[in-house]
Amino acid sequence: MLMNKIILGTICGLAFGIIDVLIMIPLKYENNRKRNEAMSAAFIERFMIGFLIPNLDLGIHPALTGLLLGAGLSLPSAIITRVYVPIIGTGIVGSVIIGFIVKAIL
C-alpha cells in the first residue's frame, strides 16, 4: 500500500525538525530568547524541507530533489548566521536521507 504524500511529508518534516532541534540543545546562546528563536526557526525550516521532498516531483530521484531543497533552503539561514558547514551540511544530509526514504516508500 502506498502512503499518502502529505502524510509522509508531515512525518518526514516532524522527524527532521525534531532531530535538528535535538542537535541544537548543547549549543550556547546569548539568552533564552535567542535560543528559542533559533530552535523555532530551525524546526520550521527542517519541517518544510522534510514536508516538501515527498510532495515535489521534479522528475528526478527524490534524493536529488532532497539535495536541491536541503542546500537551497538551508543557505539563507547559513548566510544570516554565518555558520555555513553545520547548517548546510545537516540540511543536505537530512534531505538526501529523506529522499531515499521517499523512494523506498512511494
N, C-alpha and C positions, 0 to 999 in steps of 0.2 A: 504494500500500500504506500502510495506517495504521500509525503507530508505536505500540508499547505505551506506555500512560500511565506506567507505573512507570519504564521506560527513559527516556522523555522527561523525567520529573520528576528522575531521577538526573542526567541530562546538564545540565538547566537549573540544578539545585541546585549541582552542581560548578562550572559556569561562573560563576554568580552569586557563590558563595563565594570562588572564586579571584580574581575581579575585585575584590571588596570588600577582600580581604586585600592585593592589589597596590596599591589606592588608599591603604591604611593604612601602607605601607612608609615614606614620607617623614616621617610624623608622629613627634614627640618623645614619649618616655615616661620615667617616673621611673627605671625599671630594666628589665633584660631580662625579668624575671619578669612584670611588668605588661604589657610588650609582647606576650609570648607568650600571656598570659591574654586580652588584648583581641583579638588576632588569632584565637585559637581560638574565642572566643565569637562574634565577628563571622562567622567562616566557618560555624559551626554554624547560627547564626540565618539567614543568607542561603541556606545549603543547604536548610534546611527550608522556607523561603518558596518557593524555586525548585522543590522537590520537590512541595509541596502544590498549587500552582496547576494543573498538569495533572490532578491526581488528585482535585480537589474540584469537583463540579458543583453550582453554586448556581442554575442555570437562567438565568444572565446571561452576558454576554460575558466571556470569560476575562480581558480587560484590566481589567474592573471587579472581578472576583474578585482579580486581582493588586493592584489599588489598595487593596482592603479588607485583604488579607493583608499587603501591604507596609507600610501605615500602622499597622495594629493590632499586628503582631508586632515592628515597629521601635520602637514607643512605649516599652515598658518599658526598653530599653537607653538610649534618649534621656533618659528621666526619671532613671535611675540615674547616668548620666554628666553630665547637664545640658548635653548637646551635641545640640540638637534638630534644627536645619536639615540638617546633613550626614547624620545618621543616618536621619532620617525621609525626607529628600529622596532619598537613594540607595535606600532601601527602596522608595519609591513608583516612582521612575523605572525601576529594575531590574525590579520586579514587573509594571509595565504593559507593558514591552517583552516580558517572558516571556509575558504574557497574549496579546499579538499573535502571538508565535511559536507558542503553543499553538493559537490559532485557525487559523493558516495550515497547521499540520501535522496536527492531529487532525480 
